[in-house]
Amino acid sequence: PGPLTLFAPTNDAFESLNLPPDTPADVVTNVLLYHVVSGQIDLAVGSIPYTALNGDELVVTVSELERTVNTANIGDTYPASNGVVYIIDAVLIPPTEPSTPPVSQPTSAPLSPAPTPEAGTPSPVTAGDTIEAIIQTI
């Protein structure tokens, strides 16, 4: 399937979440699907809402000074065979109520935006590899 956009939290972001080992599978699935958007998002200046695969909205904001999804900083960008992967510094938490912020707090200093590799540059990760790494981290 694809194209897809994956917002992939760092291992540090998952570790700081302190997810209990007995967290129900449907809760974990909902959190993971909140990190995936159908279609390839190309970051452009502005603040644009997108619907994640779990059905909740997240907002990607790009300016000259920062790139964020909700309040998580967007770092490196990796093209994938079926979309794009953006590394983020926090685990996105789906809102439980409309007034609840839909993201955990960043776990470290803001990430420096990285340039997107040029077309034709091999990707160091594939979409499947990235998703497996996220699941293994949880």
N, C-alpha and C positions, 0 to 999 in steps of 0.2 A: 504493500500500500504506500501511497505517498502522492505528492510530496507532503512532508511533515516538518514542523519546526519543534525542536526539543530544547527546552531550557534545562540544562543539566547542572544540578548543584554539585559543588566540590565535596570531597569526602569530609572536610572540616565542617561544612554546613550540616551534613547528615549527622555527624558525631555530636554537634552542639544541640541537635534536636532532642536527643535522649529519648528516642521512641521506645516505649516499653516492649519487651519481646512478645508479650501476649496481645499486642495491638491486632484487632480483627482485620482479616484480609481485605474486607470491603473498604475499610478506612485507608489502608495502605494503597489499594488500587485507586481510590478517589484522589489521594495526594499525588500519586504518580501521573495520573491522567491530567491533572491540573498543570503539569509541566509540558504538555504536548498540545500543539495547535495544528489543525489540518491546514495544509498549504505551507509554502515556504515564505517566511517573513523576511523581507529585506529591510534592514534598519534604515529609516529615513528620519530626518529632523521632524519632530512633532510628537504628539501624544495620541496614540491610537489604541482603542480597545479591541481585543480579540476574544473569541470564545474558545476556551480550552476544551479538550475532548471529554472532560467530565461535565461540561455544560455551563461552568462558571466563567465569568469574565475576568480577564487580566488586562493590564494596561502597559504597553511598551512606550517609553518616553526616551527620546533622543534629542540631545542638544549639543552644542559645541563643547560643553564641559562634562557631560555624563551620558551613559546609556543604562537604562534601568528597565526591569520588568517588575511592576508594582514598586516595591522599595528595594528589591535585590539588584545589585550592580551586575551588569553584563560585562564579561571579560572576553576571553578568546572566542573566536568563531571558527568552526570547522565545517566545511562542506561535507555532505554525506551522499551516498548513492541515491537516496530518496528524500533529500531535503537539506536541512542545515541544523547544526548543533551550536547553541550558545552556552558557554560556561557561565554560571551565576554563583554568587557568594552566599546565598541563603536558600533554604527550602521554602518553596511557595506553599502556603497553607490555604486550602479553599475556604472561602467565607462560610461561616455558620449562620450569620445573619447579615443583611445588607450593610449594616454599620460597622461590621468587624473588618479590620484591615486584613487583606488576603495574603499576607506574607510574614514569615518569621523575620527576626532582625538579622541583618548581615553579621557574619561571624568573624570578619576580619576587616582590615583596612580596605577601602574601595579598590576594585581591580582596575588596572589600566586598560582602556579599550585597545584591542588589538586589530590591526588591519585584516580584512578578509583576504585569504590567500588568492592569488591570481587564478583565473580559469585555467584548467588543465593541470593544476598542481594536485598531486595525489593527496587524498585525505588520510591523516594518521589514524582516524577512527571511522568505523561504519556505524550506521544507525543501530544495528543489532548489538555491536560491541558496547556502545554507550549505554543502551538500555540494560544490558546484562550487568554492567558495572554498577549502575544505580541499584538494581535489585540485590546484588551481592552486598552492597554497602548497608542496606537496611537490615 
